[in-house]
Amino acid sequence: MRQRMVIVKVLFIAVALAVGLTALSACGGGDDDDAADEDSSTTSAPESTTTTADATAAKETAVREARQAADDVWKAVTAPPEPNPEDPTIAEHYVGPMFDRLTETIRGLRANGWAIRYPEDSQARLDIQSIRFSEDDGEEVAFLEVCGVDDGERFDMASGDVLEGGVRTLQLTEAMRKVDGEWKLAERRQNDYQEGVVECAAGQ
């Protein structure tokens, strides 16, 4: 009888140990899974942030390049030998009020026999200080704060007389719209105008 009790007691202890080890194993597996989940969450967040930052940087680069291209077109279509309001590159880089403004400017120049030219050592430049993206009626819009230096001179092509010139610095707020996948200059507001080359107030 005593021997049977000892055997029963030993079996009870063995079962208890087995149950305990199984429980510990289960708990340990849960910790590993949690750790794996934590590792997964911590590694995916920076990747997502980096992807977003890269996409924004690429979009800003596209806007800067498109804005510079629009400036180049403005200079080309108002230059001698004859300003051309029908130049197809205008519609490729301008839209809305700025398209109308440029074409009207060109027609006025041509009607009067005038054009705009820049000196060989031109100081003209565009400094885009900031870009902010938004959306308007499902269309992407980029708002730019721009500091521009311009030294183009309006002159009479027949006589060569300079009608307007000098170096000036302009502080501008501009809007570019993404139309059919292309960024185009749409609107402009002049915030400040000063003679000569001066430093613009950032983010004005």
Helices and strands as residue ranges (DSSP letters): H 2-77, H 88-93, H 96-112, E 114-117, E 125-136, E 139-150, E 153-156, E 162-164, E 168-179, E 182-195
